[in-house]
């Protein structure tokens, strides 16, 4: 089997030649980088990881990029400007204001400009860095949604043609390397959290669910069009990012009312075209287990026994052989603080517990960071090679 066949078989709960191991790499910034090969460029990374015998995927992003790289200023009807405001009384930091200009009017957001702000005097539309510094969210009322739709408008014909050329190049590389072509990452709860702010979501799902639902629907309609474009480009797997869709942020009742029906529409669209659906949610998802089965999700990325404190035996009993489980070991703690024997034992436990019923991909949740000692990652790979035939 090549990597594509192996991963798709695991997601289909079919036999594989050996248990896959997939690593996701992420930068924590700074000059230190312990990853001993080129990994920041998509195709070069896959060439290097597959040469090590690992599994990997190539990611095709929607036109104009996935949410955290999305730049609405690339749309013809949208312009913006950023301004550093004078320090206000009671504020410990200067304020950074960004105003988007649309034909329906302006949208404004303001963050506190802390010393560790990474973007200079710019501010992205969707960004984790915004949340902890947020003073004024972008979307504050239903009147803002007409303006938001201009920020989430269709790409131009030239932009679509550029996307098609790029997708063809990536599809050829995926075929050459024998790897899965992922599409995404698409978002829903994450995008709404960035647009409205955490406090508005936490309270609003109970106090003003109609407002939250209309913001969700605006984002959902935008992402559904982008999903269709990805599917037409020939992706194998659609990947949905759901870090902010866990029960840390939504009550199960609110999630089932507001998030689940829209995920079901994504899944149905993917499955109609023979595309697998992979859901990234790495913490506090136990309450959704039966929902995942009911929805027909093919693969859950985020089975973490350390930071999420999941009982692997319990996960195996309830979900093993019913959907693909991707995870089993932790990255941030295990690969930074544990010794070699602890890593070996963690890998053996994950494989012996989650692999017997099929549909298991070993994956250190949530990412391998460039600052972590490479010898720990080598220990992970050595432990995997000893037990991957099970």
C-alpha positions as CSV (number, residue, x, y, z in Angstrom):
1,X,0.0,0.0,0.0
2,X,1.1,3.6,-0.6
3,X,0.2,6.2,2.0
4,X,-3.0,7.3,0.2
5,X,-4.3,3.7,0.1
6,X,-3.3,3.2,3.7
7,X,-5.0,6.3,5.1
8,X,-8.2,5.9,3.0
9,X,-8.4,2.2,4.0
10,X,-8.1,3.2,7.7
11,X,-10.8,5.8,7.3
12,X,-13.0,3.2,5.6
13,X,-12.3,0.7,8.5
14,X,-10.7,-1.6,6.0
15,X,-7.5,-3.7,6.6
16,X,-4.1,-1.9,6.1
17,X,-0.6,-3.3,5.6
18,X,0.5,-1.6,8.8
19,X,-0.8,1.1,11.2
20,X,-0.2,4.5,9.7
21,X,1.8,7.2,11.5
22,X,1.1,10.8,10.5
23,X,2.9,13.9,12.0
24,X,1.6,17.4,11.7
25,X,4.4,20.0,12.1
26,X,3.9,23.5,13.6
27,X,6.1,26.4,14.4
28,X,6.2,28.1,17.8
29,X,8.3,30.9,16.3
30,X,11.8,31.9,17.1
31,X,15.1,30.9,15.5
32,X,15.2,27.4,17.0
33,X,14.1,24.7,14.7
34,X,14.9,21.1,15.5
35,X,13.1,19.5,12.5
36,X,16.0,18.3,10.4
37,X,14.4,18.7,6.9
38,X,12.4,21.2,4.9
39,X,8.8,21.1,6.3
40,X,7.3,24.5,5.9
41,X,6.6,24.0,2.2
42,X,3.8,21.5,1.6
43,X,5.3,19.3,-1.2
44,X,8.8,19.3,0.2
45,X,7.6,18.3,3.6
46,X,5.7,15.3,2.1
47,X,8.7,14.3,0.1
48,X,10.7,14.2,3.3
49,X,8.2,12.5,5.6
50,X,7.3,9.8,3.1
51,X,11.0,9.1,2.6
52,X,11.1,8.3,6.4
53,X,8.3,5.8,5.9
54,X,5.7,8.1,7.5
55,X,2.2,8.9,6.1
56,X,1.3,12.4,5.1
57,X,-1.2,14.4,3.2
58,X,-1.1,17.4,0.8
59,X,-3.5,20.2,1.7
60,X,-5.5,22.0,-1.0
61,X,-6.9,25.2,0.5
62,X,-10.0,26.9,-0.9
63,X,-9.7,29.9,-3.2
64,X,-8.2,32.9,-1.2
65,X,-7.0,30.4,1.5
66,X,-8.4,28.7,4.5
67,X,-9.8,30.8,7.3
68,X,-6.6,31.6,9.2
69,X,-4.9,32.7,5.9
70,X,-7.9,34.3,4.4
71,X,-7.5,37.9,3.2
72,X,-10.8,39.6,2.3
73,X,-8.9,42.6,0.9
74,X,-8.1,40.4,-2.1
75,X,-11.8,40.8,-3.1
76,X,-12.5,43.7,-5.3
77,X,-15.3,45.2,-3.2
78,X,-13.3,45.3,0.1
79,X,-10.6,47.6,1.4
80,X,-9.3,48.1,4.9
81,X,-7.0,50.2,7.1
82,X,-5.4,49.7,10.5
83,X,-4.7,52.5,13.0
84,X,-2.8,52.4,16.3
85,X,-5.1,54.4,18.7
86,X,-3.9,56.6,21.6
87,X,-3.7,54.8,24.9
88,X,-7.0,55.0,26.8
89,X,-7.5,55.5,30.5
90,X,-7.8,52.1,32.2
91,X,-6.0,50.3,29.4
92,X,-2.6,48.8,29.9
93,X,-1.8,48.7,26.2
94,X,-2.2,50.8,23.1
95,X,-5.2,49.7,20.9
96,X,-5.0,48.5,17.3
97,X,-8.1,49.2,15.3
98,X,-8.9,47.7,11.9
99,X,-11.8,48.9,9.7
100,X,-13.1,47.0,6.7
101,X,-14.8,49.1,4.1
102,X,-17.6,47.4,2.1
103,X,-20.4,48.7,-0.1
104,X,-22.8,48.0,2.7
105,X,-20.8,50.0,5.3
106,X,-17.8,49.6,7.6
107,X,-16.9,46.9,10.0
108,X,-14.6,47.6,12.9
109,X,-12.6,45.5,15.3
110,X,-10.1,46.6,18.1
111,X,-7.5,44.6,19.9
112,X,-5.0,45.4,22.7
113,X,-1.6,45.8,21.2
114,X,0.5,43.7,23.6
115,X,4.3,43.4,23.4
116,X,4.1,39.9,22.0
117,X,1.6,40.8,19.2
118,X,3.1,39.0,16.2
119,X,1.6,41.0,13.2
120,X,3.0,44.4,13.6
121,X,0.3,47.0,12.9
122,X,-1.9,44.5,10.9
123,X,-4.8,42.4,12.1
124,X,-6.1,39.3,10.4
125,X,-9.8,38.6,10.0
126,X,-9.6,35.1,11.6
127,X,-6.9,34.6,14.1
128,X,-6.3,33.0,17.5
129,X,-4.1,35.9,18.4
130,X,-7.1,38.2,18.3
131,X,-9.2,36.4,20.9
132,X,-7.1,36.9,24.0
133,X,-6.5,40.6,23.1
134,X,-10.0,41.5,21.9
135,X,-11.6,44.7,23.0
136,X,-14.2,45.1,20.3
137,X,-15.3,42.2,18.1
138,X,-15.9,42.6,14.4
139,X,-19.5,41.3,14.4
140,X,-21.7,43.0,17.0
141,X,-25.2,42.9,15.6
142,X,-27.4,41.4,12.8
143,X,-26.9,44.6,10.9
144,X,-23.2,43.6,10.5
145,X,-24.0,40.5,8.5
146,X,-24.8,42.2,5.2
147,X,-21.3,43.8,5.5
148,X,-19.7,40.5,6.5
149,X,-21.1,38.9,3.3
150,X,-18.9,41.2,1.3
151,X,-15.9,39.9,3.2
152,X,-17.0,36.4,2.4
153,X,-17.9,37.0,-1.2
154,X,-17.1,34.8,-4.2
155,X,-13.6,35.0,-5.7
156,X,-13.2,36.6,-9.1
157,X,-12.9,34.6,-12.3
158,X,-9.1,35.2,-12.3
159,X,-8.8,34.0,-8.7
160,X,-10.8,30.9,-9.5
161,X,-8.5,30.2,-12.5
162,X,-5.5,30.6,-10.3
163,X,-7.0,28.1,-7.8
164,X,-7.7,25.6,-10.6
165,X,-4.1,25.8,-11.8
166,X,-2.8,25.4,-8.3
167,X,-5.1,22.5,-7.5
168,X,-4.0,20.6,-10.6
169,X,-0.3,21.0,-9.6
170,X,-1.0,19.7,-6.1
171,X,-3.2,16.9,-7.4
172,X,-0.3,15.8,-9.6
173,X,2.2,15.9,-6.7
174,X,-0.2,13.9,-4.5
175,X,-0.5,11.3,-7.2
176,X,3.3,11.2,-7.7
177,X,3.9,10.8,-4.0
178,X,1.0,8.4,-3.4
179,X,-0.6,10.6,-0.6
180,X,-4.0,11.8,0.2
181,X,-5.1,15.2,-1.2
182,X,-6.9,16.9,1.7
183,X,-9.3,19.8,1.2
184,X,-9.7,22.5,3.8
185,X,-9.5,23.3,6.5
186,X,-13.0,24.5,6.6
187,X,-14.5,26.1,9.7
188,X,-17.7,27.0,11.5
189,X,-17.5,27.4,15.2
190,X,-13.9,28.5,15.0
191,X,-14.7,31.2,12.5
192,X,-17.7,32.5,14.5
193,X,-15.6,32.6,17.6
194,X,-13.0,34.8,15.9
195,X,-15.7,37.1,14.4
196,X,-17.8,37.6,17.6
197,X,-15.4,37.0,20.4
198,X,-15.5,34.3,23.0
199,X,-17.7,36.0,25.6
200,X,-20.4,36.7,23.0
201,X,-20.4,33.1,21.9
202,X,-20.4,31.7,25.5
203,X,-23.4,33.8,26.6
204,X,-25.0,34.3,23.2
205,X,-25.8,30.7,22.5
206,X,-28.1,30.8,25.5
207,X,-29.2,34.4,25.7
208,X,-29.5,35.2,22.0
209,X,-29.4,32.0,20.0
210,X,-31.1,33.6,17.0
211,X,-28.2,36.0,16.5
212,X,-25.5,33.2,16.9
213,X,-27.4,31.0,14.5
214,X,-27.5,33.7,11.8
215,X,-23.8,34.4,12.1
216,X,-23.2,30.6,11.9
217,X,-25.4,30.4,8.9
218,X,-23.6,33.2,7.1
219,X,-20.3,31.5,7.6
220,X,-21.8,28.1,6.8
221,X,-23.2,29.2,3.4
222,X,-19.8,30.7,2.5
223,X,-17.9,27.5,3.5
224,X,-20.4,25.2,1.7
225,X,-19.6,27.0,-1.6
226,X,-15.9,26.6,-0.9
227,X,-16.4,22.9,-0.1
228,X,-18.1,22.4,-3.4
229,X,-15.1,24.0,-5.2
230,X,-12.7,21.7,-3.3
231,X,-14.7,18.6,-4.2
232,X,-14.7,19.6,-7.8
233,X,-11.0,19.9,-7.7
234,X,-10.7,16.2,-6.8
235,X,-9.9,16.1,-3.0
236,X,-9.9,12.7,-1.2
237,X,-10.7,14.0,2.2
238,X,-12.5,17.1,3.5
239,X,-11.0,18.4,6.8
240,X,-13.1,20.5,9.2
241,X,-11.4,22.3,12.0
242,X,-13.4,22.3,15.2
243,X,-11.0,23.3,18.0
244,X,-13.7,25.9,19.1
245,X,-16.6,23.5,18.7
246,X,-15.9,21.5,21.9
247,X,-17.9,21.5,25.1
248,X,-15.3,24.0,26.5
249,X,-17.2,26.5,24.4
250,X,-20.7,25.1,23.6
251,X,-23.2,23.3,25.7
252,X,-24.1,19.9,24.1
253,X,-27.6,21.2,23.7
254,X,-26.4,24.3,21.8
255,X,-23.9,22.3,19.7
256,X,-26.7,19.9,18.7
257,X,-29.0,22.8,17.7
258,X,-26.6,25.2,16.2
259,X,-23.5,23.3,15.0
260,X,-24.5,19.7,14.3
261,X,-27.1,20.3,11.5
262,X,-24.6,22.4,9.6
263,X,-21.8,19.7,10.0
264,X,-24.3,17.2,8.7
265,X,-24.8,19.2,5.6
266,X,-21.0,19.3,5.0
267,X,-20.7,15.6,5.6
268,X,-23.6,14.8,3.2
269,X,-22.1,16.9,0.5
270,X,-18.7,15.2,0.9
271,X,-20.2,11.7,0.9
272,X,-22.3,12.3,-2.1
273,X,-19.1,12.8,-4.0
274,X,-17.2,9.9,-2.4
275,X,-15.1,12.2,-0.3
276,X,-14.1,11.2,3.3
277,X,-14.8,13.6,6.2
278,X,-12.2,14.2,8.9
279,X,-13.1,16.3,11.9
280,X,-10.4,17.9,14.0
281,X,-11.5,18.3,17.6
282,X,-8.8,17.7,20.2
283,X,-10.4,18.4,23.6
284,X,-13.7,18.0,25.4
285,X,-15.6,16.0,22.8
286,X,-16.7,13.0,24.9
287,X,-20.3,14.2,25.0
288,X,-20.5,14.1,21.2
289,X,-19.5,10.5,20.7
290,X,-22.9,9.1,19.7
291,X,-23.4,12.3,17.6
292,X,-20.2,11.5,15.6
293,X,-21.6,8.1,14.8
294,X,-25.0,9.4,13.9
295,X,-23.5,12.0,11.6
296,X,-21.4,9.6,9.7
297,X,-18.0,11.3,10.4
298,X,-15.3,9.1,8.9
299,X,-12.4,10.2,11.1
300,X,-11.9,12.0,14.4
301,X,-8.6,13.7,14.7
302,X,-7.8,14.4,18.4
303,X,-7.8,11.2,20.6
304,X,-5.5,12.6,23.3
305,X,-5.1,10.6,26.6
306,X,-2.9,13.3,28.1
307,X,-4.2,16.9,27.7
308,X,-7.8,15.7,27.1
309,X,-7.4,12.9,29.7
310,X,-9.3,10.5,27.5
311,X,-9.6,6.9,28.7
312,X,-8.4,5.0,25.6
313,X,-10.1,1.8,26.7
314,X,-13.4,3.6,26.9
315,X,-12.9,5.3,23.5
316,X,-12.1,1.9,22.0
317,X,-15.1,0.3,23.5
318,X,-17.5,2.9,22.3
319,X,-16.0,4.0,18.9
320,X,-13.5,1.4,17.9
321,X,-14.3,-0.2,14.6
322,X,-17.2,2.3,14.1
323,X,-15.2,5.3,12.9
324,X,-11.5,6.0,12.3
325,X,-9.6,7.2,15.4
326,X,-6.7,9.5,14.8
327,X,-4.4,10.2,17.7
328,X,-3.7,7.9,20.7
329,X,-0.6,9.8,21.9
330,X,0.1,13.4,22.9
331,X,2.6,15.8,21.5
332,X,3.0,18.9,23.6
333,X,3.7,17.1,26.8
334,X,4.9,13.7,25.7
335,X,7.5,14.9,23.2
336,X,8.7,17.7,25.4
337,X,8.8,16.2,28.9
338,X,8.7,12.4,28.8
339,X,11.7,10.1,28.6
340,X,12.1,7.4,25.9
341,X,10.6,4.6,28.0
342,X,7.4,6.7,28.7
343,X,7.1,7.4,24.9
344,X,7.6,3.8,24.0
345,X,4.9,2.7,26.5
346,X,2.5,5.4,25.3
347,X,2.8,4.2,21.7
348,X,2.4,0.6,22.6
349,X,-0.6,1.3,24.7
350,X,-2.2,3.4,22.0
351,X,-1.7,0.7,19.4
352,X,-2.7,-2.2,21.6
353,X,-5.9,-0.4,22.7
354,X,-7.1,1.5,19.6
355,X,-5.9,-0.6,16.7
356,X,-7.5,-4.1,17.2
357,X,-10.9,-3.2,15.7
358,X,-9.3,-1.4,12.7
359,X,-9.6,2.2,11.7
360,X,-6.7,3.7,13.7
361,X,-4.1,6.3,12.7
362,X,-1.3,7.0,15.2
363,X,-1.0,10.7,15.5
364,X,0.6,12.9,18.2
365,X,-2.1,15.3,19.1
366,X,-2.1,18.2,18.2
367,X,1.2,18.9,16.4
368,X,5.0,18.3,16.5
369,X,6.5,21.6,17.3
370,X,9.7,22.9,15.7
371,X,11.2,23.6,19.2
372,X,10.8,20.0,20.5
373,X,13.9,17.7,20.6
374,X,14.1,15.7,17.4
375,X,15.4,12.6,19.3
376,X,12.0,12.4,21.0
377,X,10.3,12.3,17.6
378,X,12.8,9.6,16.5
379,X,11.9,7.6,19.6
380,X,8.2,7.9,18.7
381,X,9.0,6.6,15.2
382,X,11.1,3.7,16.5
383,X,8.4,2.7,18.9
384,X,5.8,2.8,16.1
385,X,8.0,0.6,13.8
386,X,8.1,-2.0,16.5
387,X,4.4,-2.3,16.9
388,X,2.9,-1.1,13.6
389,X,2.2,-4.6,12.2
390,X,-0.3,-5.4,14.9
